[in-house]
Amino acid sequence: MSRFRRPAWVAAAALCVALPTAASASTPTFTGRPAVAKPVLVPPAPVNPFMAPAGKSNIHNDTFMSDTYRWAGPLGRNMNVTFKSMGGECASITFNAKGQIVAICVLPFTSAFLTLMDPNTLKIITQAELPALPNYPAPATPSGGGYTDLAGGYFYLDNKGQAVVSTATQHLITYKPVTTRGITFFKVMYDIDLSGFIGAIDDSIQSALPDSNGNIWFATKLGVVGVVNHSPAENQPLVQVTKLTGVVANPIAGQGTPPAPATLAEGIGNSFAMDESGGVYIVSTQAMYRFQSVNGLPTVTWRTGYDNTNTVKSGQKSAGSGTTPTIMPGKRVAIVDNSDPENVVVYNNATGAEVCKVPVFGKGASATENSLISVGNSLIAENNYGFTDPLTDANKVVPGMTRIDVASDGTCTTKWTNTKVVVPSVVSKVSAKTGLIYTYTHRKNSLGWYWTAVDFRSGKEVYSRLVGKGPLFNNSYASLYIAPNGDGFVGVLPGLVRVRDGK
């Protein structure tokens, strides 16, 4: 089994870590009170026959990218917190049919490992070091860049329990956990080299997902959209690609930092969503798209631009929308744009026409780098404005979470806005069974990091449980997850945290 290499910043930051047993007046162990489950009705996302079941298959739960679970999460009763060092941040995790955790754990700008874990002990069962580029540039701090520059943070678990991973070397590799003579290891089943189709050596695959026919779609940072035919076992699978060609005009006046010249071309900074009709919804740094496969070629069926300051706001990774598109009931799809203040924008799936939009958070203080949560016809957005370096405290992050309801006539209405909860960078989730929004928060003027539950109906914080103190408990854009047994997980810089209700 390969070992992680610890860069200097991990050792230095470790001096600032305290486990959650140490609390103070400014960092209480628990606030609020245990929740009473109040289920919410949520239409199910369609079943993708080539992916693991919804809630277990990828960072955003399903192909609609709903970020909503149908099972319960922690209610906050006598909560137990377990931290496990994995040698790197387990930013993206899934759950296989045995209940085991399949994750990608990353040391920024160093290495990444596909990891199989026992969900109860968090013991590593096996790991596979993912292919990396030689002499990968390492900046002075781990901020900036992205997990997808190093390895497939948007990997998915397929219907056979295999991890399909986009690597830094522009390959699409399928790994299967195999046990022989009591020893478990990841076996490479398929290895598809996409470098000849992507072209630029400094490009990286942002995400790859299968459609309902088993064709694997992929999108790259520099704007390549491609489709691999449904038979990757063939010696030469058919791959067809198209390239986004938009060029950003000179940045207009607005808060933020103008993008560097190398990023002015139209790029893609997020994952994408797919519906049962074969539609693939991709947001670039300039526009919202619907693609469809036409004889295997990724073909644009509509393109709609969105309001954009053309700047990289504090808390963002690119000069555009920071959200993976989210498909809603009623043939709608939603993103957050990059205006100032930013807007939640809803589009018609079939035509790309704007259904409605509503501003969220404040002017000069709005940036969302995580996907919207879809709960039926409601959307939940969080504010990540101010998040900069994961090794500094998060006191500069502007608080904010809001619920937008979309009526059948296409009207957007702000149902509530919580102006107190501080969500630096986590992908928050909803449990339909408890009616709670689960998020990962930072307590102002303290070192504390908290697992937090917010009431979906009212927007009020229900409870917060201290997870840890210090910069290494920063999740740094890692997602939050709920296992089918109700345990909660969140990746933190050196590994993984689990929270669960006690007796």
Secondary structure, DSSP 8 states (H G I E B T S, - for coil): -------HHHHHHHTT-B-TT---SSS-SEEE----------------TTB--TTTSSTTSSTT---EESS-----SS-EEEEEE-SSEEEEEEE-TTS-EEEEEEETTTEEEEEEE-TTT--EEEEEE----TT----SSS-SS-HHHHB-TT-EEBTTS-EEEEBTTSEEEEEEEEEETTEEEEEEEEEEE-HHHH--TT--EEEEEE-TTS-EEEEETTSEEEEE-S-TTSSS--EEEEE---B--S--S-SSB---GGG-B----S--EE-TTS-EEEE-SSEEEEEEEETTEEEEEEEEE--B--SB-TT-SSSS--S--EEETTTEEEEE-B-SS-EEEEEETTT--EEEEEE-SBTTB----S--EEETTEEEEE--TT---TTS-STT----EEEEEE-TTS-EEEEEEESS---SS-B-EEETTTTEEEEEEE-TTS-EEEEEEEETTT--EEEEEEEEESGGG--TT-BEEE-TTS-EEEEETTEEEEEE---
